[in-house]
Amino acid sequence: MRALNYLTLILLIVGGLNWGLVGLFDFDLVAALFGEMSVLSRIVYVLVGLSALWQIISLLSGNKIDGPVTRRAV
């Protein structure tokens, strides 16, 4: 489950950077790499959307990416 959280987080970062490029420079990196609304670009968009849903569910259920935080006595 931890690996899935990291994967979805990476996909969300890629998606966020892509949206930043679209907003700042009107440049869609996914479309440039895989073709405008090609099957591959649509798969990337769907995976980013599913990653967002996974992270929302993970956040609401209280799961952390690294697991529970433990504190050491000093």
C-alpha positions as CSV (number, residue, x, y, z in Angstrom):
1,M,0.0,0.0,0.0
2,R,2.9,2.3,0.7
3,A,4.3,1.9,-2.8
4,L,0.8,2.8,-4.2
5,N,0.8,6.0,-2.1
6,Y,4.2,7.0,-3.5
7,L,3.1,6.2,-7.1
8,T,-0.1,8.2,-6.8
9,L,1.8,11.1,-5.2
10,I,4.3,11.2,-8.0
11,L,1.5,11.1,-10.6
12,L,-0.2,14.0,-8.8
13,I,3.1,16.0,-8.8
14,V,3.5,15.3,-12.6
15,G,-0.1,16.4,-13.1
16,G,0.3,19.5,-11.0
17,L,3.5,20.5,-12.9
18,N,1.6,19.9,-16.2
19,W,-1.2,22.2,-15.1
20,G,1.3,24.8,-14.1
21,L,2.9,24.7,-17.6
22,V,-0.6,25.0,-19.1
23,G,-1.5,28.0,-17.0
24,L,1.8,29.8,-17.3
25,F,2.9,29.0,-20.9
26,D,-0.2,27.4,-22.5
27,F,2.0,24.3,-23.0
28,D,0.6,20.8,-22.3
29,L,3.6,18.5,-21.7
30,V,1.5,15.3,-21.8
31,A,0.0,16.3,-25.1
32,A,3.4,17.2,-26.5
33,L,4.9,13.8,-25.4
34,F,2.0,11.5,-26.3
35,G,-0.1,13.5,-28.8
36,E,-3.2,15.6,-28.2
37,M,-5.9,13.4,-26.7
38,S,-4.2,10.3,-28.0
39,V,-4.9,7.0,-26.2
40,L,-1.7,7.4,-24.2
41,S,-2.4,10.9,-23.1
42,R,-5.9,10.0,-22.1
43,I,-4.5,7.1,-20.0
44,V,-2.1,9.6,-18.3
45,Y,-5.0,12.0,-17.5
46,V,-7.1,9.2,-16.2
47,L,-4.3,7.9,-14.0
48,V,-3.7,11.4,-12.5
49,G,-7.4,11.7,-11.8
50,L,-7.5,8.2,-10.1
51,S,-4.4,9.2,-8.2
52,A,-6.2,12.2,-6.8
53,L,-9.1,10.1,-5.7
54,W,-6.8,7.6,-4.1
55,Q,-5.0,10.4,-2.2
56,I,-8.3,11.9,-1.1
57,I,-9.5,8.5,0.3
58,S,-6.1,8.0,1.9
59,L,-6.3,11.4,3.5
60,L,-9.8,11.0,4.8
61,S,-9.1,7.6,6.2
62,G,-6.1,8.9,8.1
63,N,-3.5,6.9,6.4
64,K,-0.1,8.4,6.1
65,I,2.4,7.9,3.3
66,D,5.1,6.8,5.7
67,G,2.9,5.1,8.3
68,P,2.3,6.3,11.8
69,V,4.6,8.9,13.3
70,T,6.5,7.7,16.3
71,R,8.3,9.9,18.7
72,R,11.5,9.0,20.6
73,A,12.0,10.0,24.1
74,V,14.8,12.5,24.7
